[in-house]
Amino acid sequence: MSELQPYLDRLPLIAILRGVTPDEILPIAGELVAGGFSIIEVPLNSPNAVESIRRLTAEHGDRVLIGAGTVTRPDQVDDVARAGGRIIVMPHADFEVIRAAKAAGLVCAPGIATPTEGFAALGAGADALKLFPAELLPPTVLKAMRSVFSKETRFLPVGGITPQTMASYRAAGAAGFGLGSALYKPGMGAAEVGANARAFVKAWRDLDAG
């Protein structure tokens, strides 16, 4: 079983903190962890993202899967690993990045938009497939993909996901979601992020119970 699955079992929602700064990261992450989040991603195009990952790992690395998003080059994988990150999330399906992540012992979720990309990414070692951008890939697309991929394949739609849009993707076979600006965007305080997090968790729990 992939290292990813136990975290998805706890709560299959990935917090994407694009634009967060190292000085903001711990109060915001504290709200997320208190709300039940177990996977946190700091995109590398955030200010001093590697330092944020380092601080997150020191504070929450024993119980939260922490890593980087918007990873586009193999050398960035090394930077994330040295900071203690354990998951690499990508906007694309570059095999060199996937292989670098797996060689470093990290979880990897590349971005894909077609079956061709998806099967190739899995062949390169991907642990899950980030369906991106979800705004261009409605639930009908996910349903069609699910019909040809193995039932073990984890699809995680990312892009424009809100508490209200999760239900249709879940019905189409989503294993979880990456949550961006509806959860956090630059300028939000920890309390606001906490409130958004609780709304997402409630929406997921309601779906899971149904």
Backbone as ProteinMPNN parsed JSONL, in Angstrom:
{"seq_chain_A": "MSELQPYLDRLPLIAILRGVTPDEILPIAGELVAGGFSIIEVPLNSPNAVESIRRLTAEHGDRVLIGAGTVTRPDQVDDVARAGGRIIVMPHADFEVIRAAKAAGLVCAPGIATPTEGFAALGAGADALKLFPAELLPPTVLKAMRSVFSKETRFLPVGGITPQTMASYRAAGAAGFGLGSALYKPGMGAAEVGANARAFVKAWRDLDAG", "coords_chain_A": {"N_chain_A": [[0.839, -1.192, 0.0], [0.55, 2.221, -0.827], [2.253, 4.963, 0.735], [0.623, 7.118, 0.686], [-2.095, 6.351, 1.0], [-3.019, 5.896, 3.778], [-3.275, 8.536, 4.688], [-5.154, 9.612, 2.939], [-7.254, 8.019, 3.736], [-7.838, 9.064, 6.236], [-8.628, 11.744, 5.705], [-9.472, 12.731, 2.601], [-8.635, 15.216, 1.434], [-6.651, 17.648, 0.058], [-4.853, 20.308, 1.204], [-4.042, 23.193, -0.451], [-1.761, 25.603, -0.31], [-1.21, 28.08, -1.813], [0.89, 30.801, -2.223], [1.27, 31.346, 0.429], [3.273, 32.508, 3.193], [6.387, 31.876, 4.976], [6.138, 32.98, 7.57], [3.436, 32.981, 7.971], [2.633, 30.363, 7.857], [2.453, 28.445, 10.02], [0.314, 29.189, 11.909], [-1.877, 28.993, 10.117], [-1.693, 26.343, 9.208], [-2.092, 25.104, 11.648], [-4.831, 25.538, 12.097], [-5.856, 24.024, 9.984], [-4.98, 21.41, 10.597], [-6.241, 21.04, 13.05], [-8.809, 20.971, 12.122], [-8.913, 18.548, 10.856], [-7.444, 18.003, 8.577], [-4.985, 16.154, 6.776], [-3.106, 16.258, 4.812], [-0.944, 18.54, 3.409], [0.005, 20.945, 1.097], [2.507, 23.031, -0.178], [2.787, 25.145, -2.742], [5.546, 25.565, -4.975], [5.821, 28.033, -6.152], [5.227, 29.843, -4.247], [6.145, 32.375, -1.796], [9.377, 31.78, -0.664], [9.004, 28.975, -0.407], [10.208, 26.513, 0.278], [11.239, 26.94, 2.812], [8.852, 27.283, 4.236], [7.873, 24.673, 4.016], [9.828, 23.361, 5.472], [9.378, 24.412, 8.07], [6.758, 23.585, 8.505], [7.093, 20.796, 8.467], [8.708, 20.412, 10.723], [6.9, 21.073, 12.715], [4.509, 19.606, 12.274], [5.087, 17.259, 10.965], [5.07, 14.664, 11.96], [2.507, 13.705, 11.902], [1.183, 14.607, 9.69], [1.022, 14.592, 6.137], [3.263, 16.246, 4.319], [4.306, 18.494, 1.78], [5.285, 19.622, -1.508], [3.801, 21.612, -4.095], [3.292, 22.421, -7.615], [5.67, 21.497, -8.693], [8.128, 21.324, -11.004], [10.584, 20.537, -11.975], [13.244, 18.096, -11.814], [15.349, 18.718, -9.99], [14.121, 20.247, -8.083], [12.757, 18.429, -6.575], [14.725, 17.349, -4.935], [15.279, 19.561, -3.297], [12.87, 19.793, -1.883], [12.774, 17.33, -0.561], [15.019, 17.553, 1.108], [14.094, 19.467, 2.839], [12.339, 18.04, 4.306], [9.949, 17.386, 3.168], [7.405, 15.137, 1.928], [5.696, 14.607, -0.14], [5.159, 15.089, -3.579], [3.624, 17.202, -5.757], [2.397, 17.869, -8.954], [1.843, 20.062, -11.807], [1.752, 18.869, -14.205], [2.77, 16.008, -16.215], [5.521, 15.117, -16.136], [7.865, 12.748, -16.763], [10.483, 12.585, -15.781], [10.441, 14.079, -13.432], [8.574, 12.637, -11.932], [9.93, 10.177, -11.667], [12.184, 11.047, -10.276], [11.016, 11.813, -7.873], [10.045, 9.344, -6.92], [12.429, 7.917, -6.747], [13.555, 9.238, -4.638], [12.013, 8.356, -2.636], [9.54, 9.526, -2.218], [6.023, 10.383, -2.142], [4.087, 10.795, -5.098], [2.084, 12.854, -7.12], [1.205, 13.489, -10.137], [-0.007, 15.938, -12.54], [-2.684, 15.347, -14.766], [-4.583, 15.209, -17.843], [-5.664, 13.607, -19.728], [-6.428, 10.195, -20.771], [-4.136, 9.039, -21.968], [-1.987, 10.493, -20.83], [-2.464, 9.822, -18.176], [-2.152, 6.97, -17.96], [0.523, 6.776, -18.749], [1.779, 8.238, -16.722], [1.212, 6.683, -14.465], [2.664, 4.437, -15.21], [5.204, 5.446, -14.918], [5.419, 5.562, -12.228], [3.639, 7.011, -10.62], [1.674, 7.774, -7.717], [-0.89, 8.701, -7.445], [-3.352, 10.388, -9.444], [-3.575, 13.639, -10.387], [-6.264, 15.331, -11.419], [-6.344, 17.751, -13.639], [-6.611, 20.903, -15.274], [-9.45, 20.97, -13.214], [-11.578, 22.584, -13.87], [-11.761, 22.431, -16.6], [-12.284, 19.805, -16.963], [-14.873, 18.153, -16.536], [-17.135, 16.248, -14.338], [-18.173, 14.245, -16.046], [-16.043, 13.615, -17.718], [-14.23, 12.52, -15.897], [-15.722, 10.276, -15.138], [-15.722, 8.816, -17.52], [-12.975, 8.288, -17.743], [-12.594, 6.711, -15.474], [-13.77, 4.37, -16.251], [-11.9, 3.004, -17.716], [-9.53, 2.835, -16.324], [-7.813, 1.055, -13.688], [-9.541, -0.046, -10.724], [-8.125, 0.636, -8.506], [-6.83, 2.979, -9.068], [-6.224, 6.274, -8.102], [-7.943, 9.203, -8.463], [-7.663, 12.663, -8.254], [-9.344, 15.432, -8.39], [-8.483, 18.803, -9.156], [-8.708, 22.281, -9.023], [-10.732, 24.908, -8.993], [-12.438, 23.692, -7.162], [-15.072, 23.502, -4.856], [-16.976, 23.352, -1.757], [-19.501, 22.811, -2.732], [-19.183, 21.667, -5.249], [-18.052, 19.191, -5.008], [-19.655, 16.885, -4.829], [-20.6, 15.889, -7.351], [-18.247, 15.129, -8.629], [-17.339, 13.232, -6.828], [-19.336, 11.285, -7.117], [-18.683, 10.504, -9.655], [-16.367, 9.151, -9.29], [-14.133, 10.233, -7.954], [-11.333, 10.098, -5.767], [-10.607, 11.867, -3.899], [-9.736, 15.319, -3.263], [-7.942, 18.24, -4.383], [-7.6, 21.323, -2.828], [-7.836, 24.668, -3.502], [-8.045, 28.036, -3.964], [-10.568, 28.389, -2.818], [-10.251, 27.452, -0.331], [-7.871, 28.593, 0.708], [-6.357, 31.707, 0.065], [-3.875, 34.182, -0.729], [-3.493, 36.566, 1.857], [-5.585, 35.809, 3.458], [-6.502, 35.256, 6.834], [-5.675, 33.025, 9.592], [-7.998, 32.257, 10.994], [-10.073, 32.59, 9.124], [-9.3, 30.763, 7.168], [-9.551, 28.465, 8.7], [-12.34, 28.385, 9.068], [-13.162, 27.994, 6.416], [-11.984, 25.522, 6.0], [-13.42, 23.871, 7.758], [-15.909, 23.947, 6.51], [-15.404, 22.562, 4.13], [-14.648, 20.059, 5.176], [-17.016, 19.268, 6.442], [-18.702, 19.081, 4.194], [-17.45, 16.963, 2.846], [-17.674, 14.871, 4.75], [-20.441, 14.645, 4.858], [-20.942, 13.713, 2.267], [-19.582, 11.287, 2.383], [-21.017, 9.963, 4.304], [-23.375, 9.665, 3.027]], "CA_chain_A": [[0.0, 0.0, 0.0], [1.295, 3.462, -0.879], [2.237, 5.797, 1.931], [-0.446, 8.103, 0.54], [-3.435, 5.867, 1.33], [-3.479, 6.162, 5.152], [-3.657, 9.946, 4.824], [-6.437, 9.746, 2.242], [-8.276, 7.367, 4.553], [-8.201, 9.986, 7.307], [-9.396, 12.818, 5.054], [-8.857, 12.815, 1.276], [-8.636, 16.597, 0.962], [-5.296, 18.21, 0.098], [-4.829, 21.762, 1.342], [-3.058, 23.825, -1.329], [-1.563, 26.928, 0.271], [-0.449, 28.864, -2.789], [1.101, 32.185, -1.846], [1.514, 31.476, 1.864], [4.65, 32.829, 3.548], [6.846, 31.126, 6.145], [5.643, 33.55, 8.824], [2.0, 32.704, 8.083], [2.307, 28.961, 7.63], [2.111, 27.624, 11.185], [-1.056, 29.417, 12.375], [-2.837, 28.474, 9.139], [-1.636, 24.879, 9.276], [-2.714, 24.693, 12.902], [-6.282, 25.487, 11.865], [-6.147, 22.899, 9.09], [-4.78, 20.154, 11.324], [-7.322, 20.951, 14.035], [-10.033, 20.638, 11.399], [-8.874, 17.183, 10.366], [-6.626, 17.826, 7.37], [-3.794, 15.342, 6.984], [-2.185, 16.468, 3.688], [-0.772, 19.966, 3.145], [0.911, 21.207, -0.027], [2.929, 24.413, -0.398], [3.312, 25.256, -4.1], [6.879, 26.143, -5.001], [5.796, 29.434, -6.575], [4.925, 30.657, -3.075], [7.367, 32.998, -1.273], [10.24, 30.952, 0.182], [8.177, 27.789, -0.155], [10.959, 25.434, 0.919], [11.299, 27.262, 4.24], [7.533, 26.951, 4.787], [7.811, 23.215, 4.13], [10.716, 22.995, 6.589], [8.7, 24.747, 9.327], [5.608, 22.684, 8.618], [7.572, 19.457, 8.807], [9.161, 20.42, 12.114], [5.758, 21.204, 13.628], [3.405, 18.666, 12.04], [5.51, 16.161, 10.1], [4.845, 13.341, 12.538], [1.121, 13.26, 11.713], [0.624, 15.191, 8.466], [1.828, 14.409, 4.925], [3.603, 17.612, 3.915], [5.182, 18.535, 0.622], [5.273, 20.753, -2.426], [3.075, 21.594, -5.353], [3.908, 23.144, -8.726], [7.031, 20.981, -8.87], [8.262, 21.186, -12.455], [11.923, 20.075, -12.354], [13.769, 17.072, -10.899], [16.187, 19.262, -8.92], [13.24, 20.752, -7.035], [12.433, 17.288, -5.716], [15.791, 17.268, -3.927], [15.076, 20.66, -2.347], [11.717, 19.457, -1.034], [13.162, 16.208, 0.3], [15.933, 18.046, 2.14], [13.286, 20.234, 3.803], [11.485, 17.109, 5.027], [8.708, 17.111, 2.436], [7.23, 13.73, 1.559], [4.802, 14.455, -1.288], [5.424, 15.959, -4.719], [2.437, 17.384, -6.596], [2.84, 18.51, -10.184], [0.771, 20.496, -12.703], [1.929, 18.155, -15.467], [3.166, 14.602, -16.036], [6.907, 14.974, -16.583], [8.362, 11.472, -16.231], [11.722, 12.783, -15.029], [10.08, 14.543, -12.085], [7.945, 11.498, -11.25], [10.964, 9.211, -11.316], [13.021, 11.643, -9.236], [10.262, 11.735, -6.619], [10.001, 7.955, -6.45], [13.789, 7.537, -6.376], [13.81, 9.846, -3.331], [11.109, 7.75, -1.669], [8.431, 10.43, -1.951], [4.741, 10.205, -2.818], [4.019, 11.683, -6.261], [0.783, 12.995, -7.778], [1.332, 14.371, -11.298], [-1.23, 16.423, -13.167], [-3.021, 14.727, -16.054], [-5.858, 15.65, -18.402], [-6.112, 12.626, -20.717], [-6.04, 8.822, -20.452], [-2.757, 8.791, -22.381], [-1.123, 11.03, -19.784], [-2.691, 9.09, -16.942], [-1.511, 5.647, -17.996], [1.965, 6.965, -18.795], [2.221, 8.681, -15.396], [1.194, 5.505, -13.592], [3.783, 3.604, -15.604], [6.43, 6.055, -14.409], [5.463, 5.396, -10.781], [2.739, 7.908, -9.897], [0.84, 7.182, -6.667], [-2.257, 9.183, -7.667], [-3.426, 11.254, -10.61], [-4.216, 14.933, -10.166], [-7.07, 15.684, -12.591], [-6.096, 19.187, -13.634], [-7.451, 21.678, -14.356], [-10.796, 20.389, -13.135], [-12.54, 23.467, -14.544], [-11.878, 21.984, -17.992], [-12.48, 18.355, -16.95], [-16.051, 17.957, -15.687], [-17.327, 14.881, -13.849], [-18.391, 13.286, -17.133], [-14.72, 13.182, -18.171], [-13.713, 11.603, -14.882], [-16.481, 9.017, -15.225], [-15.215, 8.082, -18.685], [-11.645, 7.771, -17.407], [-12.726, 5.647, -14.47], [-14.209, 3.128, -16.897], [-10.784, 2.305, -18.359], [-8.431, 2.669, -15.37], [-8.085, 0.078, -12.642], [-10.302, 0.525, -9.608], [-7.175, 1.127, -7.505], [-6.29, 4.282, -9.463], [-6.79, 7.385, -7.337], [-8.07, 10.468, -9.178], [-7.848, 13.777, -7.33], [-9.61, 16.667, -9.135], [-7.929, 20.041, -8.606], [-8.991, 23.456, -9.849], [-12.106, 25.392, -8.873], [-13.253, 22.825, -6.302], [-15.731, 24.131, -3.717], [-17.803, 22.356, -1.062], [-20.696, 22.499, -3.517], [-18.89, 20.94, -6.495], [-17.429, 17.889, -4.761], [-20.585, 15.743, -4.908], [-20.681, 15.302, -8.695], [-16.978, 14.439, -8.881], [-17.317, 12.045, -5.968], [-20.202, 10.296, -7.762], [-18.01, 10.035, -10.872], [-15.252, 8.288, -8.929], [-12.985, 10.91, -7.347], [-10.872, 9.547, -4.489], [-10.357, 12.998, -3.018], [-9.658, 16.595, -3.963], [-7.015, 19.288, -3.993], [-8.394, 22.527, -2.56], [-7.031, 25.862, -3.674], [-8.431, 29.371, -3.504], [-11.777, 28.348, -1.989], [-9.785, 27.151, 1.023], [-6.895, 29.608, 1.097], [-5.676, 32.558, -0.903], [-3.032, 35.132, -0.01], [-4.204, 37.604, 2.594], [-6.517, 35.209, 4.416], [-5.983, 34.92, 8.144], [-5.845, 31.642, 10.011], [-9.388, 31.991, 11.385], [-10.873, 32.448, 7.902], [-8.936, 29.476, 6.574], [-10.158, 27.44, 9.541], [-13.767, 28.308, 8.752], [-13.274, 27.352, 5.097], [-11.62, 24.111, 6.167], [-14.552, 23.172, 8.386], [-16.971, 23.8, 5.506], [-15.007, 21.477, 3.238], [-14.696, 18.789, 5.908], [-18.433, 18.911, 6.621], [-19.222, 18.646, 2.891], [-16.93, 15.623, 2.562], [-18.284, 13.91, 5.677], [-21.829, 14.434, 4.421], [-20.897, 12.84, 1.086], [-19.122, 9.977, 2.804], [-22.106, 9.331, 5.048], [-24.469, 9.359, 2.095]], "C_chain_A": [[0.882, 1.253, 0.0], [1.211, 4.208, 0.446], [1.097, 6.815, 1.88], [-1.765, 7.635, 1.14], [-3.866, 6.125, 2.774], [-3.916, 7.603, 5.373], [-4.967, 10.222, 4.101], [-7.562, 9.116, 3.052], [-8.743, 8.277, 5.684], [-9.065, 11.122, 6.786], [-8.765, 13.063, 3.694], [-8.949, 14.204, 0.642], [-7.238, 17.169, 1.152], [-5.406, 19.727, 0.157], [-3.697, 22.331, 0.5], [-2.91, 25.28, -0.887], [-0.698, 27.796, -0.643], [-0.354, 30.32, -2.338], [1.358, 32.401, -0.366], [2.992, 31.785, 2.118], [5.087, 32.003, 4.764], [6.307, 31.664, 7.468], [4.155, 33.279, 9.041], [1.69, 31.219, 8.236], [1.822, 28.229, 8.874], [0.726, 27.931, 11.763], [-2.111, 28.856, 11.426], [-2.861, 26.948, 9.179], [-2.259, 24.367, 10.564], [-4.225, 24.587, 12.791], [-6.655, 24.286, 11.001], [-6.044, 21.564, 9.832], [-5.885, 19.967, 12.366], [-8.645, 20.569, 13.376], [-10.049, 19.245, 10.802], [-8.041, 16.953, 9.125], [-5.359, 17.04, 7.694], [-2.805, 15.434, 5.831], [-2.141, 17.96, 3.389], [0.322, 20.145, 2.102], [1.222, 22.692, -0.092], [3.489, 24.502, -1.819], [4.647, 26.009, -4.117], [6.922, 27.559, -5.556], [5.249, 30.345, -5.477], [6.231, 31.267, -2.548], [8.129, 32.067, -0.333], [9.533, 29.658, 0.591], [8.933, 26.693, 0.596], [11.086, 25.685, 2.42], [9.948, 26.978, 4.908], [7.397, 25.445, 4.989], [8.664, 22.753, 5.312], [10.011, 23.258, 7.943], [7.494, 23.842, 9.562], [6.037, 21.298, 9.07], [8.011, 19.378, 10.259], [7.99, 20.406, 13.087], [4.757, 20.065, 13.496], [3.81, 17.405, 11.272], [5.276, 14.777, 10.651], [3.439, 12.826, 12.294], [0.457, 13.779, 10.441], [1.578, 14.927, 7.311], [2.032, 15.789, 4.302], [4.511, 17.558, 2.702], [4.926, 19.739, -0.239], [4.368, 20.512, -3.609], [3.808, 22.438, -6.388], [5.39, 22.776, -8.846], [7.199, 20.659, -10.352], [9.618, 20.668, -12.915], [12.426, 19.037, -11.356], [14.589, 17.643, -9.752], [15.345, 19.826, -7.775], [12.825, 19.643, -6.071], [13.458, 17.174, -4.602], [15.625, 18.352, -2.87], [13.964, 20.336, -1.367], [12.087, 18.34, -0.065], [14.081, 16.665, 1.424], [15.2, 18.851, 3.21], [12.361, 19.339, 4.621], [10.175, 16.798, 4.348], [8.631, 15.668, 1.98], [6.237, 13.518, 0.427], [5.136, 15.521, -2.329], [4.155, 15.996, -5.572], [2.829, 18.269, -7.772], [1.654, 19.006, -10.998], [0.733, 19.709, -14.006], [2.412, 16.742, -15.165], [4.558, 14.363, -16.619], [7.498, 13.721, -15.933], [9.636, 11.648, -15.409], [11.432, 13.231, -13.601], [9.457, 13.394, -11.294], [9.021, 10.52, -10.784], [11.899, 9.744, -10.239], [12.326, 11.559, -7.884], [10.27, 10.314, -6.068], [11.401, 7.47, -6.036], [14.157, 8.088, -4.998], [12.892, 9.283, -2.25], [9.907, 8.599, -1.325], [7.164, 9.987, -2.686], [4.686, 11.194, -3.98], [2.633, 11.655, -6.899], [0.929, 13.982, -8.935], [-0.027, 14.809, -11.829], [-1.445, 15.776, -14.521], [-4.383, 15.242, -16.518], [-6.422, 14.669, -19.415], [-5.75, 11.221, -20.246], [-4.594, 8.512, -20.841], [-1.785, 9.272, -21.315], [-1.246, 10.216, -18.498], [-1.997, 7.74, -16.915], [0.014, 5.78, -18.011], [2.507, 7.379, -17.423], [2.238, 7.522, -14.409], [2.365, 4.58, -13.92], [5.115, 4.128, -15.109], [6.519, 6.005, -12.891], [4.533, 6.26, -9.977], [1.889, 7.15, -8.879], [-0.624, 7.558, -6.816], [-2.2, 10.109, -8.865], [-4.23, 12.505, -10.266], [-4.948, 15.311, -11.446], [-7.095, 17.203, -12.671], [-5.984, 19.738, -15.056], [-8.894, 21.176, -14.383], [-11.848, 21.278, -13.787], [-12.778, 23.043, -15.989], [-12.207, 20.497, -18.111], [-13.663, 18.038, -16.029], [-16.208, 16.501, -15.243], [-17.57, 13.846, -14.94], [-17.067, 12.76, -17.689], [-14.117, 12.198, -17.176], [-14.428, 10.254, -14.954], [-15.989, 8.165, -16.392], [-13.833, 7.505, -18.401], [-11.734, 6.605, -16.436], [-13.08, 4.313, -15.127], [-13.054, 2.351, -17.514], [-9.564, 2.14, -17.444], [-8.81, 1.634, -14.317], [-8.796, 0.751, -11.476], [-9.386, 1.075, -8.525], [-6.629, 2.514, -7.83], [-7.009, 5.395, -8.715], [-6.773, 8.642, -8.197], [-8.409, 11.564, -8.174], [-8.084, 15.052, -8.147], [-9.084, 17.894, -8.391], [-8.232, 21.177, -9.572], [-10.45, 23.857, -9.744], [-13.002, 24.56, -7.987], [-13.778, 23.634, -5.11], [-16.502, 23.054, -2.962], [-19.017, 21.92, -1.88], [-20.41, 21.651, -4.753], [-18.321, 19.55, -6.257], [-18.36, 16.716, -5.061], [-20.568, 15.08, -6.284], [-19.385, 14.588, -9.063], [-16.873, 13.166, -8.045], [-18.154, 10.935, -6.602], [-19.55, 9.709, -9.008], [-16.768, 9.205, -10.571], [-14.028, 8.966, -8.355], [-12.638, 10.265, -6.01], [-10.648, 10.629, -3.455], [-10.209, 14.233, -3.87], [-8.462, 17.406, -3.485], [-7.782, 20.587, -3.917], [-7.503, 23.756, -2.604], [-7.668, 27.102, -3.094], [-9.731, 29.403, -2.712], [-11.451, 27.981, -0.545], [-8.861, 28.245, 1.529], [-6.463, 30.405, -0.115], [-4.921, 33.631, -0.133], [-3.85, 36.257, 0.625], [-5.193, 37.067, 3.602], [-5.813, 34.947, 5.739], [-6.299, 33.491, 8.521], [-7.3, 31.33, 10.348], [-10.274, 31.78, 10.164], [-10.572, 31.123, 7.207], [-9.555, 28.341, 7.381], [-11.638, 27.271, 9.256], [-13.987, 27.642, 7.399], [-12.992, 25.86, 5.206], [-12.776, 23.322, 6.758], [-15.692, 22.968, 7.4], [-16.654, 22.665, 4.539], [-15.111, 20.12, 3.937], [-16.138, 18.341, 6.097], [-19.019, 18.4, 5.306], [-18.73, 17.241, 2.558], [-17.582, 14.584, 3.466], [-19.727, 13.61, 5.294], [-21.879, 13.52, 3.207], [-20.545, 11.41, 1.493], [-20.228, 9.223, 3.533], [-23.237, 8.918, 4.127], [-24.155, 8.181, 1.224]], "O_chain_A": [[1.854, 1.327, 0.752], [0.228, 4.097, 1.178], [0.659, 7.314, 2.917], [-2.488, 8.437, 1.731], [-5.003, 6.545, 2.983], [-4.828, 7.863, 6.159], [-5.8, 10.982, 4.594], [-8.688, 9.614, 3.057], [-9.919, 8.259, 6.049], [-10.112, 11.428, 7.357], [-7.638, 13.553, 3.622], [-9.297, 14.345, -0.531], [-6.705, 17.177, 2.261], [-5.982, 20.352, -0.733], [-2.531, 21.995, 0.708], [-3.821, 26.088, -1.068], [0.409, 28.191, -0.277], [-1.364, 30.983, -2.104], [1.636, 33.524, 0.055], [3.858, 31.37, 1.347], [4.243, 31.488, 5.497], [6.045, 30.891, 8.389], [3.67, 33.341, 10.171], [0.607, 30.854, 8.694], [0.865, 27.46, 8.791], [0.006, 26.988, 12.088], [-3.12, 28.307, 11.869], [-3.93, 26.339, 9.185], [-2.886, 23.307, 10.572], [-4.83, 23.658, 13.327], [-7.653, 23.613, 11.259], [-6.913, 20.702, 9.705], [-6.4, 18.862, 12.54], [-9.494, 19.925, 13.993], [-11.078, 18.8, 10.295], [-7.935, 15.818, 8.659], [-4.742, 17.231, 8.743], [-1.77, 14.766, 5.855], [-3.177, 18.577, 3.142], [1.41, 19.579, 2.208], [0.314, 23.522, -0.065], [4.573, 23.978, -2.076], [4.845, 26.965, -3.367], [7.95, 28.229, -5.448], [4.855, 31.48, -5.744], [7.309, 30.738, -2.821], [7.587, 31.618, 0.676], [9.476, 29.302, 1.768], [8.36, 26.02, 1.453], [11.045, 24.743, 3.211], [9.912, 26.483, 6.035], [6.872, 24.994, 6.006], [8.266, 21.861, 6.061], [10.052, 22.418, 8.842], [7.248, 23.393, 10.681], [5.417, 20.701, 9.95], [7.724, 18.4, 10.949], [8.072, 19.803, 14.157], [4.211, 19.605, 14.498], [2.958, 16.572, 10.964], [5.279, 13.805, 9.897], [3.187, 11.632, 12.458], [-0.688, 13.438, 10.146], [2.795, 15.024, 7.47], [1.086, 16.413, 3.822], [5.378, 16.691, 2.6], [4.415, 20.757, 0.228], [4.186, 19.384, -4.067], [4.811, 23.084, -6.085], [6.243, 23.635, -9.07], [6.486, 19.811, -10.889], [9.803, 20.386, -14.099], [12.073, 19.091, -10.178], [14.537, 17.112, -8.643], [15.8, 19.878, -6.632], [12.574, 19.895, -4.892], [13.1, 16.928, -3.45], [15.807, 18.095, -1.68], [14.094, 20.573, -0.166], [11.75, 18.402, 1.117], [13.942, 16.219, 2.563], [15.641, 18.907, 4.358], [11.676, 19.816, 5.525], [9.368, 16.033, 4.876], [9.649, 15.045, 1.682], [5.956, 12.377, 0.061], [5.363, 16.687, -2.004], [3.677, 14.965, -6.044], [3.503, 19.285, -7.606], [0.565, 18.441, -10.9], [-0.189, 19.856, -14.809], [2.46, 16.328, -14.007], [4.741, 13.51, -17.488], [7.617, 13.643, -14.71], [9.841, 10.926, -14.434], [12.109, 12.804, -12.666], [9.777, 13.2, -10.122], [9.015, 10.089, -9.631], [12.359, 8.987, -9.384], [12.961, 11.27, -6.869], [10.481, 10.112, -4.872], [11.535, 6.701, -5.085], [14.959, 7.495, -4.276], [12.977, 9.681, -1.087], [9.309, 8.426, -0.263], [7.227, 9.31, -3.712], [5.186, 12.313, -3.861], [2.08, 10.592, -7.181], [0.792, 15.189, -8.734], [-1.047, 14.157, -11.607], [-0.519, 15.666, -15.325], [-5.22, 15.651, -15.713], [-7.53, 14.862, -19.914], [-4.861, 11.063, -19.41], [-3.901, 7.797, -20.117], [-0.865, 8.548, -20.937], [-0.253, 9.955, -17.819], [-1.322, 7.409, -15.94], [0.716, 4.999, -17.369], [3.573, 6.921, -17.012], [3.167, 7.391, -13.611], [2.984, 4.009, -13.021], [6.052, 3.357, -14.9], [7.549, 6.355, -12.315], [4.616, 6.257, -8.749], [1.44, 6.034, -9.137], [-1.505, 6.824, -6.368], [-1.125, 10.563, -9.258], [-5.405, 12.431, -9.904], [-4.307, 15.584, -12.46], [-7.771, 17.867, -11.884], [-5.354, 19.134, -15.925], [-9.477, 20.985, -15.45], [-12.895, 20.789, -14.212], [-13.857, 23.265, -16.539], [-12.388, 19.983, -19.214], [-13.464, 17.69, -14.865], [-15.49, 15.623, -15.722], [-17.207, 12.682, -14.772], [-16.975, 11.598, -18.086], [-13.563, 11.169, -17.563], [-13.791, 9.206, -14.84], [-15.855, 6.948, -16.271], [-13.545, 6.367, -18.772], [-11.013, 5.618, -16.579], [-12.727, 3.252, -14.613], [-13.199, 1.164, -17.809], [-8.657, 1.374, -17.769], [-9.991, 1.373, -14.089], [-8.67, 1.957, -11.266], [-9.814, 1.891, -7.709], [-6.03, 3.159, -6.969], [-8.238, 5.455, -8.694], [-5.708, 9.097, -8.614], [-9.315, 11.418, -7.354], [-7.119, 15.694, -8.56], [-9.219, 18.011, -7.173], [-8.039, 21.051, -10.781], [-11.314, 23.216, -10.342], [-14.222, 24.704, -8.049], [-13.027, 24.35, -4.448], [-16.668, 21.948, -3.477], [-19.5, 20.797, -1.737], [-21.311, 20.979, -5.256], [-18.126, 18.798, -7.212], [-17.9, 15.662, -5.502], [-20.527, 13.854, -6.382], [-19.415, 13.556, -9.733], [-16.371, 12.145, -8.516], [-17.735, 9.778, -6.624], [-19.82, 8.567, -9.38], [-16.177, 8.619, -11.478], [-12.97, 8.342, -8.271], [-13.521, 9.929, -5.221], [-10.515, 10.341, -2.266], [-10.516, 14.212, -5.062], [-8.025, 17.282, -2.341], [-8.533, 20.923, -4.832], [-6.541, 23.872, -1.844], [-7.82, 27.22, -1.879], [-9.974, 30.371, -1.991], [-12.271, 28.173, 0.353], [-9.037, 28.763, 2.632], [-6.233, 29.85, -1.19], [-5.287, 33.955, 0.996], [-4.763, 36.814, 0.016], [-5.604, 37.789, 4.51], [-4.676, 34.478, 5.768], [-7.091, 32.822, 7.858], [-7.788, 30.247, 10.022], [-11.13, 30.896, 10.162], [-11.478, 30.447, 6.719], [-10.031, 27.361, 6.808], [-12.141, 26.148, 9.205], [-14.892, 26.821, 7.249], [-13.67, 25.04, 4.586], [-13.074, 22.219, 6.3], [-16.371, 21.942, 7.437], [-17.54, 21.893, 4.173], [-15.604, 19.152, 3.358], [-16.449, 17.162, 5.931], [-19.746, 17.406, 5.293], [-19.492, 16.42, 2.048], [-17.997, 13.526, 2.993], [-20.182, 12.47, 5.391], [-22.748, 12.652, 3.115], [-21.14, 10.449, 1.005], [-20.362, 8.006, 3.399], [-23.963, 7.96, 4.395], [-24.972, 7.796, 0.388]]}, "name": "protein", "num_of_chains": 1, "seq": "MSELQPYLDRLPLIAILRGVTPDEILPIAGELVAGGFSIIEVPLNSPNAVESIRRLTAEHGDRVLIGAGTVTRPDQVDDVARAGGRIIVMPHADFEVIRAAKAAGLVCAPGIATPTEGFAALGAGADALKLFPAELLPPTVLKAMRSVFSKETRFLPVGGITPQTMASYRAAGAAGFGLGSALYKPGMGAAEVGANARAFVKAWRDLDAG"}
